[in-house]
Amino acid sequence: MQVGPFQVEPLSVLLIFVPVAAVLKLTAAAPEWVFATSGLAIIPLAGLMGKATEHLSEHLGAGWGGLLNATFGNAAELIIGLIALQAGLIDVVKASITGSIIGNALLVLGASVVVGGLKHQTQYFNRTAASLGVTLLALSTVGLVVPTIFHMVVSGQPDPHEKELSLEIALVLFVTYVLSLIFTLRTHKHLYVFEASEQTDAALGVETWTQQKSVAVLLIATTIVAIMSEFLVGAVEHTAHALGMTDVFIGVILVAIIGNAAEHSTAVLMAAKNHMDLAINIAIGSSIQIALFVAPFLVFVGYLIGQPMDLVFTTFETVAVALSVWVVVLIAMDGESHWMEGVQLLAVYLILALAFYFLP
């Protein structure tokens, strides 16, 4: 919607929850209301961070711009994870990692395929790029599955070195992430011929921001997201108890959706405009970034701040990630999609969400 010289985004109406969350926090309102309002406030703020990053990348050129987009693509989830880690809520941090991978792979991609498929009978995308993406996603999740399997094997053994294993695997994942950036931005950038930021702006009718505006919006939005994330994390345990939910369910489903909502909407809009390459790149690329960058980074930071975190997830979280990646591989390998494939992805996500809800 256009109002005067400004472009008003649909999610921008949720910015009203920023002052609402602040007032509720200052007046010591019920934690579940603080959780809900701060979560709703983070959604448009994450969208502003993403847009500011994209516009800023246009001024920095393809190389630095691509690096900026890749590094800050999941900034909201990273900030939430850092604050939860500092608060000692390691189970919530791990659950949010699992939830982000599952949510991007199943919910974001599924919704995009359904919406795009309802407007276009069959949609086509770059099969080579998609295959590379899902293969990297499958390989990256190995680093999250192996520590859990190792934990099961060595359970009860003296000095099993699980923390050291997780730290070293995190280092391998991080190096793989850096090499993947070199692959996509330098040596094989011809496989990613679409210009994401330009196509996104053209499809959404958004004019390019100035460099000064982009930096200002990015700094302000990041600061407010950090404040809202602190409110959110502080209310997690009370909210889980009040609503009869586990910390794992809140992390896997609610926190993950909050952190990824802006990307969800962008991917769906791109699919509706028949830009399936972009939609798939957003969904699968975000899952890869969570596994290769966010998870290792949180492990490193955990050791630095005295809250060491390993990569040992619950058995069900591990199975859920493996199943999600397997389903996405089946859907994305043929280079085309239709709405029924999206329904299948959403059905798997709903099944997993129900299981997490009833998980003790």
Secondary structure, DSSP 8 states (H G I E B T S, - for coil): -EETTEE--GGGGGGGHHHHHHHHHHTT--HHHHHHHHHHHHHHHHHHHHHHHHHHHHHH-HHHHHHHHHHHTTHHHHHHHHHHHHTT-HHHHHHHHHHHHHIIIIIIHHHHHHHHHHHSSSEE--HHHHHHHHHHHHHHHHHHHHHHHHHHHHTT-SS--HHHHHHHHHHHHHHHHHHHHHIIIIITGGGG-S-HHHHHHHHHT-----HHHHHHHHHHHHHHHHHHHHHHHHTHHHHHHHHT--HHHIIIIIIHHHHHHHHHHHHHHHHHTT-HHHHHHHHHHHHHHIIIIIHHHHHHHHHHTT--------HHHHHHHHHHHHHHHHHHTTSEE-HHHHHHHHHHHHHHHHHHHH--
